[in-house]
């Protein structure tokens, strides 16, 4: 085999792509990966990781503002250096991108710097700035090109007054007022970051509640918490127009009744979903099918073109980094003939939103479980009844569990409050192991911890809560 011939070629090096390449190499396949920008993709460079660095800065600022409650007096005024907040975030991203480069070298994955495009079955052309880099061949080609922010007609971002997540992550200065269009995880995380740092934040959501994919009860608690922080939230509302001024934007809002109103802000963040990067990757030279900007795949990531696969955000929701990585591992293990490879079970994928308060969930919501015909038992346990939460000064939140009343199967778990994004994996493991309420009841949770609330929520579903 020459240097241009591989067993597996991965196009895109985000969490899905680079994880897939590593696993393919571990399985003994000669592997190449193509990346047109930065190793690590959007997640490491412009998404999951740098946003958490920003949110950490906001959390520290909030803690300093409330230092008096913990027995500390802060002398003088605490000021925010936006440039340094952004700089730290970018350094974190750069460090992790460098880590991916190291992993590629460690696992002997050949990296091609450029734009990868299918050139017919089994062929990939790589170019950089319009100039040819390499013509590659492989029996298996895995597309992991990810997705980008969706733009709506008349509401297109300009990078100055109307931002996507990229501009929102590197503001030259903190805006005094901000409109966030869309209340999914991306929109709410930015709304939380900017509100904590003092911006006047308004959130507009077309659905009837914020965070519409979450359990309705959790969504309602989140809205109350956000409004208590000073956010203005409009649900069941659309933005019909954006009129740009010199250094401001006037948005026209329209509610379900057709009533219009206007709001003027310094900046607007568009967070109305994402679309798959299906353009300019040569799909037209293959039998690969696309549905609503996403590549159509089967349970093992195979497309309609033999030898071509797709994973991650490119294939549709849930748009999560950990879903992409797991999907890629399943894909290459199936290719390699690994025994007992199972398709991805979407209901076992945890989802996390890193706003304040944090929100995390796995499995079916209460409403979805009932819609599927389950008779359910629901347990709830408030943060206010947990000793560790009170000691931390984090008494607001809820842990909710949903069980099949007939079998005791854990159908879903939903949380809002401090550190729930770390706690949710306990229920994720429980669902993967097909755990019942009896096994969760017999599990011993350490005291004092926030995780005790998980146990108590299970007990509550069966009328056995001990501390509430």
Residue, then its C-alpha position, 0 to 999 in steps of 0.5 A: x500500500x502506498x501513502x495514499x492508500x488506506x483501509x479507513x479515511x475519516x473526513x473531519x476531526x471533531x470528537x466523532x472523527x478523531x475518536x473513530x480514527x483512533x479506534x480504527x487504528x487500534x483495530x489494526x486498520x491503516x487510517x487517515x484523517x482529513x481536517x480543513x481547520x483545527x484538529x478537534x473540530x467545532x467541539x474542542x475549538x468553538x463549542x463544548x470546551x471553550x464555552x465551558x471555560x467561559x461559563x467557569x469564568x462567569x461562575x467564579x464572578x458570581x461566587x465573588x459577588x456572593x462571597x459575603x454569604x460565605x464569610x468573606x469580605x471582598x475589598x474594592x470593586x470586582x471588574x470583568x476583563x472580557x479580553x482575559x476571559x476570552x483569552x483563557x477560553x481560547x488557551x483551553x481550546x488550543x491546549x486540547x486541539x494540541x492534545x488531539x494532534x498528539x493522539x493522532x501521532x500516538x495512534x499512527x493516524x495519518x493527518x491531512x491538512x485540507x478539505x476532503x471531498x469524495x471523488x466517487x466510491x472509495x476515493x477522496x480528493x484533498x485540497x488546501x486553498x484550492x490547491x491539490x494536496x493528495x488523492x486518497x483511496x480507501x475501502x471505507x470512508x467515514x464522513x464526520x463533517x459535523x454541522x453549523x449554525x442554522x440561519x433564518x431568512x431575514x435574520x442572517x448573522x453578520x458577525x458584528x451585530x448579529x452573532x452565531x456561537x463563534x462571535x458570541x465566544x470571542x466578544x471584543x467587549x461585553x454587550x450591555x444588552x443582548x437578545x438570544x433567539x432560541x432557547x436550546x442548550x446553545x442559546x441558554x448557555x450563552x444567555x446564562x453566561x452573559x446574564x451572569x456577567x451583567x448583560x440585560x438578556x432577553x430570550x425568545x423561543x418559538x416553542x411554548x417553553x424554554x429548553x423544549x426537549x427537556x422534561x416539562x417540569x424541569x423546563x418550568x423550573x428552569x424558566x423560573x430560575x432564569x427569570x429570578x436572575x433577571x432574564x426576560x423570556x418570551x415563549x411562543x414567540x417569533x422574531x420576524x425582523x431585525x433592523x440594524x443600527x450603528x451599534x444596536x439592533x431593533x427586533x420585532x417580536x410576534x406572539x401566538x396571538x399575532x401581537x407585535x412588539x419591539x426590543x432594541x439591544x446591542x447584540x443578537x445571538x442566533x441559536x435556532x438549531x444547526x444544519x449538517x455540512x453536506x455541501x462541497x464534500x462530493x456526495x453527488x458523486x455517490x448514492x448517499x442520500x440526504x434528508x433535511x441537510x443530514x446524511x441518511x444512515x442505518x443503525x451502523x452508520x452505513x449510507x446508501x453507498x457501499x463503503x461510505x459511512x456517516x457519523x455525528x452531527x452530520x447525521x442529525x439529532x441528538x447533536x452531541x459530541x459523546x453521541x458522535x464518538x460512540x457512533x464512530x466506535x460502533x461504526x468501525x468495530x462493525x467494519x472490523x468484524x468485532x463480535x457483539x457490536x450493538x447499535x446505538x441506543x439513543x435513549x441511553x445518551x445523556x444530555x447536558x446544559x451547562x447554564x446556571x442552574x445546570x440541567x441534565x437528563x437521560x431517557x424518556x420524559x414523563x410525558x413521552x413515557x405516557x405517550x408511549x403507553x407506559x404506566x409510570x411511577x415518578x419520583x422527585x427529590x428537591x435540593x432543598x432537602x439535601x445537606x450537601x446542597x445546603x452546605x454548598x449554598x445551592x439549595x435550588x433544584x430537583x432530581x426526577x426519576x420516571x419508572x415503568x410501574x409494571x416492571x420497575x424499569x428506569x425509563x428516564x431521569x431529569x435534573x436541574x441544579x448544581x453539578x447535575x451534569x456530573x451526576x447524570x451519568x449514574x442514571x446513564x449507567x443504570x439505563x445501559x445496565x437495564x437497572x430496575x428500581x430494586x437495584x437502585x434502591x439497594x445501591x449505597x450512595x455516600x453521605x454527604x453528597x449531592x448524589x444522595x438525591x438520586x437515591x432519594x428520588x428513586x425511593x420517592x417514586x415508590x413511597x419510601x423516601x427517607x429524608x423528605 
